[in-house]
Amino acid sequence: MLFIRSPKRQTPCRRTKTFDTKPFSAPTRPSPDAGRHEPWPVRSGTRPGNAPIQAPDPLTKDRPAPPLIVTRLSVMMLLEYATLGLWAVTVGSYINANTGEAGAGTFGPGFIGLAGTAGAIGALVSPVVMGVVADRYFSTEKLLALLHLVCGGCLWLMLAARSESVFYLALLLYFQAYVPSATLTSSLALRNLPDADRQFAVVRAFGTVGWVAAGVLIGLLCPLLLGRSIETGLTPLWIAVAAHGVMAAYCLTLPPTPAAGGPKTGWRKLIGGTGMWKNRPFIIFLAVSALAAAPTQFYNSFANPFLNQIGFQHTAAKMALGQAVEVACLLALPALMLRYSIKSLFIAGVLAWAVRYALLAECGSASTWLAYPAILVHGACFAFVYMTGQLYADRVADHDARSAAQGLHALVTGGLGHLAGAFASQWAQATYLTPPGVEPIYNWRFFWWLPASASLLAAILIALLFEERPGAKGHPDDVGHSDVA
């Protein structure tokens, strides 16, 4: 029997001598949840266990989709992540080449880990603030253009920096602008795609394509053209400055996406309102997401210096192989979410992290081949943790708070989680890799076993704490709960 959600229990009709023989139908008055709780198609007597429930955007549902919308949004994602991929992978090698008495001697021991805190701090406040601004005041595409101009200016300051403090300040300001731009591209795509449940993963996959293209350019094409590696220099930063300018111009060509909130929409609602903060499974999900995201900073900050040290060639290009697998995982994600729950996919992604760090721990100059599976498993790590989190946040958010919901997810994962991981990696670097008076850096094996153990612990806690309860807002089993049968 099909259960239909109704705003009120229907008043029983007075018994009469004649009876209506027509089959029961829903009331003509539209339900406030119409569209968000549509019945799922049934295959072989089963319903998809955890597919996202996508509600139509009131500002775009009656507007025809712009031409080539998937292509235009895919290019947006490609440029968005290429701008970061051009320099973020190799900046650790640049810092390492100028640490202590090496190179320009600009940085001190432990600065690679400290630099990782900049991205985490950038995700603490700015994504939610910019999400609220986009939901209430400004068109998303114009705000994106402004943020990328700021990013280009911050990279120029990093190029001109001649001290550790100035470099770090510019890096901190950069992520205050870049992190919200990444969440806003997701919210813009989700609002403009005609079928976001199936199309968003494809569009987001092109962001990974942009990251791969950036890695190939920096790690392979430029060395072939110049005859030398550029991973320890400033050339990647110069290229990224130009890329941010291109992205800023392209943002102005995106489909107009006006603010969703009106003058009567309060800030409390825009940062989650009662819908998200009263959803206990979602709050637990945010907590375990922060826990799972913490160990990623070890890989983000130290994988490139580690691989360069053990003798890898064209390291940035080879690291892009992980993003190539990520594309395949993103394309497969919609089908996987029809068969498996978010909890199962999330645990699989965190366990993949544990495997990756264990492989890196046992990888050395005599067993460099172990680095390849460690790189390739990155696709499952990202897609099954971060992307499922974005889709889950969009599912539970109200129409006029979707950008803020994405910002809240970024705050918890890229902010609190990455910040904790960055401080942990900074301590591990100073203790096990660059202790005072010891050259060169050493003890990578113990260094990598730290995040491997933390990832395994996170997977266990997720299995014990996170529960997708039927009937919670945003859960697919919510479809069948009603007072009317």
N, C-alpha and C positions, 0 to 999 in steps of 0.2 A: 504494500500500500504506500502511496506517495504522501509524505507528510509535508504540509505547507505552512510556512511561518505566517502568522497574521498579526496585525497590530493589536487586535482585541479579540477576546473570545466571543464568538457569534451568539447572539441572543436566540434561544430556542423558539421556533415558530409555534404558534398556537395549533394544537391538534385539530384537524379538520377531517371531514369525511372523505375527501379526495386527496390523493397523494401524487406528488410529482414523480414521474417515472424517469426523468432525465438523470443522467449520472451527475454525481456531485462535482461542482466546479468551485474554484476559488472565488472569493468576493471580488466584485468589480473594482472596488476601491484599492488602489495600488498600495502594496506594502512598502514601508520605508526601507526595508532590506531587499527590495526587489532588485535583481541583478547581482547582488553580492551572494545570495544564497540560492542560486539556481540549481536544480537537480543535476547531478552528474550523469553523463551517459554510462550505461551499464554494459559491461562485456562479460559474457559467460557467467552472469549472475553475481558479478563482483563490481565494486566501485573503486576507483583509484584511491589508494590509501592516504596520499599526502600531497596531491596536486594543489598548487596555489589557487586561491579564490580571488579573482580579479574583479573589482567593481569598476563600473564605468565612471569616468571623470565627468562631473556635471558641466565643466567648461568646454569639454571637447567631444562629448558623446553625440551631440547633434551636429557637429561640424565634420564635413567629409575629410577623410585623411588626405594630407597634402600628397602630391605626386612623388613617387619614388621615396616615400618616407623612410622605409627601411634602409635604403642606400644612403640617404643623407645622414641618418642617425648613426649608421655604421662608420661613416667617414668621421663623424664627430668623436666616436669612441676611439677610433684609430689614432687621431691626432692627440686626444686627451692623454692617452697612456704612452704614446711615443715621446711626448715632451719630457716625461719623467724618466722613461727608460733610456734616453740618450745619455744621461749623466749619473743617475742614482746608483746604477750597478757598479760603476767604476770609481766613484768618489772615494770609497774606502781604500782603493789602491793608490789614489792620488795622495790621500792623507798619510798612508803608510810610507810612501816614498819621500815624504817631507816631515817625518816624525823624528824628534831628537836632533842628532847631528846630520841626518841624511837629507839630501836635497836642499831646499831652502830653510829647513829647520824650523818651520812655522808652528808645528803642532807638538804637543807633549804626549807621553804614554797614556793610553786610555781614551784618547780623543775620538777614535773610531766609534767606540761604544757611546760616548757622550754625544756625538753627532747624530746617532740614532734616536736620541731623545727628542730631537727637534721635530721630526715627523710625528711623534707621539703627542708632544705638547700641542702641535698644530691641530690635532684631531680632538683635543679636549673640549674646546669651547666653540671655535669658529664654525664647524659643520652645523651645529644646532642653530647658532645665531644666523648664519647665512641661509639655512633652511627656512627659518622663520621669516627672514626678510623676503625670500623668494615666494613663500606662501602668502605673504600679506601685502607687500609693498611694490616689488619690482618684477618685471618680466625676467624669467629665468635666463633667456638667451643673452640679454644685455648684461645681466650680472656676471654671467660666465665670461663674456668678453673683457669686462673690467678686471676680473680676478686673474686672467691670464696675462694681461698687461702688467699687473703687479708682480706676477711670478717672473716675467722676463726682467723686470727691474731689479728684483732680488738676486737673480743669478748674475747680473752685471756687477752688483756689489760684491758677491763672492769672488768674482774674477779679479776685482780690484783690491781685495783684502790682503793685507800683509801681516796680520796677526790672528791668532787663534780666536780671540774674543770677537773681532769684527766678522770673521768668517762664520762663527756660530750664530751671531745675531742675524746676519743676512739669511742664513739657513733656516733659522727659526721663523723669520718673517715670510720666507718662501712657503713653508708648509701651512702657515696661517691662511694663505690664499689658495694653495693647491688642493689641500684635503677637501675643503667645501666644494671646490670645482668638480672633483670626482663624484661626490654625492649628488650634486646638482645635475650632472649629465645623466645619472641613473634615473632621477626623478623626472627629468624632461623626457627621456625615452619612454618611461612607463606611462606618462600622461598622453603621449602622442601616438603610440603604437596602437593600431586597431585591435590586435590580438596579443596583448603583452605577455600573457602566460606562455605562449609558444614562440613569440618573436624576440622577446627581450634577451634570452640566452644567446641567440644568434647575433644580435646587435652587440651585446657585450663581448662576444668572442672576438670581434674586430678590434676591441681595445687590446686584447692579448696579441693580436696580429701586429698592432702598432708597436707593442713592446718588443716583439720578436724582430721586427724590421729595424728598430733602433739598435738592438744588440748586434745584428748582422752588420749594420753600417759601421758601428764603432769598433766592433771586434774583428771584422773580416775585411770589409770593403776599403775602409780608410787605411789600414795597414798595407793592403795590397797596392793602393794608389800612392801612398807616401813612402812605402818601404820600411816602415817602423811602426811599432805599437804606440797608440795614443792613450792607452788606458791609465797611465800614471801622470798624464799632463792635463792641461786646461782646455784642450781642444773640444772635448765633449760638452763642456759648459758653454762655449761659444756657439756650437751648433744648436744647443737647447734654447738659447736666447732667441735665435731666429725662429725656431719651431713654435715658441710661445707667441710670437708676433703673428705667425700664420694662423694659429689656432684662434687668437683673439678676433682676427678678421673673419674667419669662417663662422664663428659663433653668431655674428650679426646676420648671417644668411639662414639660420635655423628657423623652424616653424615658430611663429609667435606663441609664447606660453605665458599668458598673463598670470598675475598673482591670484591664488585661489581664495584667499581670505578677504573678507570685507571689513569695513570699519567697526562692525559689531563683533568680529571674531576675536576672542581674547587670547592673550599669550599662553594661558594655561592650556587651552584647547590645542593651540598650534604646536606646543611642545609635547603633545601626547594626549592631553585631556584625560577624561575618565576611561576612554576606550582602552588605551594601552596600559596605563598605570594600575588599573584594576584587573588586568589579565596576568594572573600569577605565573602561568607557564611562560609568558613572554618575558617577564622580569627575570625568571630563572634562566631563560635562554640567553639573555644579555649577560648575566653573570658568568655563565659557563663559556660564552663566547670570548669574554675578556681573558679568562683563564687559558683558553686554547690559543689565543692570539699571542700571548706573551713570548713563547719560545721562538716565534718567527724572526725576531730581531737578530738572533744569532746568525741565521742564514742570510738575511737581508744585508747585514753590515759586514760579515766576515767571510762569506763564501768566495767572493772574488779574490781578496788578498790570499786566502788559503790555497785556492787552486793555482794562482800565479806562482806561489812559493814552491809548490810541489812539482812544478815543471809543466803546467798546462800551457798550450799555445792557443791563441785566439780565444781566450777564456770567455769574454763577453758574448761572443757568437755561440759558443758551445752551451753557455748557460741559458741561451734563448731556446734551446731544445725543450726545456721544461715548460716554457710558455706555448710551444707547439703542441705538446701533449695537453696543455690546459685548454687549448681551442677545442680539441676532440672531446674533452670532458664537459666543456660548456655546451657543446652541441648535443651531447648525449644526456645532459641534465634533465630536460623536460620529460624524456621517456623514463629516466630513472626515478623521477619524482612521482610518476604514476604507479610504480611498483614498490618503492621503498619509502619509509617515513623520513622526515627531516632528521630525526634523532639518529637513525641508522646511517644516513649519509654523513652526518656530522661526525659521528664516531669514526667512521671509515677514513675521513679526511685527517682527523687528529692522529690516528694510528699511522697513517701514511707519513706524517711528520716525524713520528718516533722512528720509523724505518729509515727515513732520509738521514737523520742525524746519526743513527747507528752506523750507517754505511760510510758517512764522512769520518766518523771516529776511527774506523778501521782502514781508511784510505790514506795512503802515504806514497812516498816516491817509488816504492816497489810494488804498489797495488793501486795505481792511479785509475785503473779500469772501474773500480768501485764508485768513482765519482759520477760515472754516466747514469747508472740506475738512481743514484741520489738526486741527480738533476731531473731526470725524467719523471720521478714520482711527484714533482712539484705541481703538476697539473691537477691531480686528485686533491692535493693539499689545499689549493686555492679554491677550486670550484666547489668542493663539498663542504667547505667551512664558510668562506666569505660570501659566495653567491647564494647559497641556501639561506644565509642570514639576511641578505638584502631582500630576497623574495618573501621571507617570513615577516620581516618588518613591514613591507608594503601591504601584506595581507591583513595585518591587524590594525593598520592606520586608517583614520577617517580620510574622506576625500580631501579636505582642506588642510591636512597635516602630513601629507606624504613626504614632502621634502624634509620636514622636521623629523619624521620617523627615520629616514635614511641618515640624517645627521646624528640622531641619537645612537643608531647602530654603529656609525663610524666613530662616535665619541667613545663608546665602550670598547670596541675592538681595536681600532687604530689609535685611540687615545689612551685609555687606562691600561689596556692589555699591552700595547706596544711600549708604553712608557715603563711599565714594570720590567718588560723584557729588555729594554735598552739599558736600564740601570744594572740589571743582572749581567748582561753581556759586558758592560763597562767594567764591572768588578772582576768578571772572569778574565778579561783581557789583561787588566793590571796585575792579576794574581798569577795567571798561568801562561800568558803569552809574552808580556813585556814587563817583567819585574825589573826593578832598578839594577843596573849593572850587568844585565845579562843580554848578550847579543849572539845570534839573532833570536827572533821570537820562536817559541818552542812549545811543547806539550799540547799539540792540537788534539791528540786523542782524548785526553781527559776533558778538554774544553768542549768537544762535541758531545760527549756523553752526558753533560749537564742538561742541555735542552732535550736530548732523547729521553731521559728519565722524567723530565717535567711534562713532556707530551704524553707519555704513558700514564702518568698520574692524572692528567687532565681528562684523558679518555675514560678512565675508571670513574672519576667524579661525575662526568656527563652522563654515563650510563646509570649512575645511582640517583642523581638529582633531577635531571630534566625529564619531564613527563608531558607528553602531548595528550591532554585530556579531552575526550569528546565533549562537545557542548561549549568549550571555550571559544570566545569570539575569534574568528579567523581560522578555526580548525575545520577541516572539511567535514567531519562528522557533525558539525553544527547544522548541516542541511536538514537532517531528519528530526530536529527537535522543535516541537510546536505544541500548541494547545488544541489544534484542530486536526482531526483525522478524517 
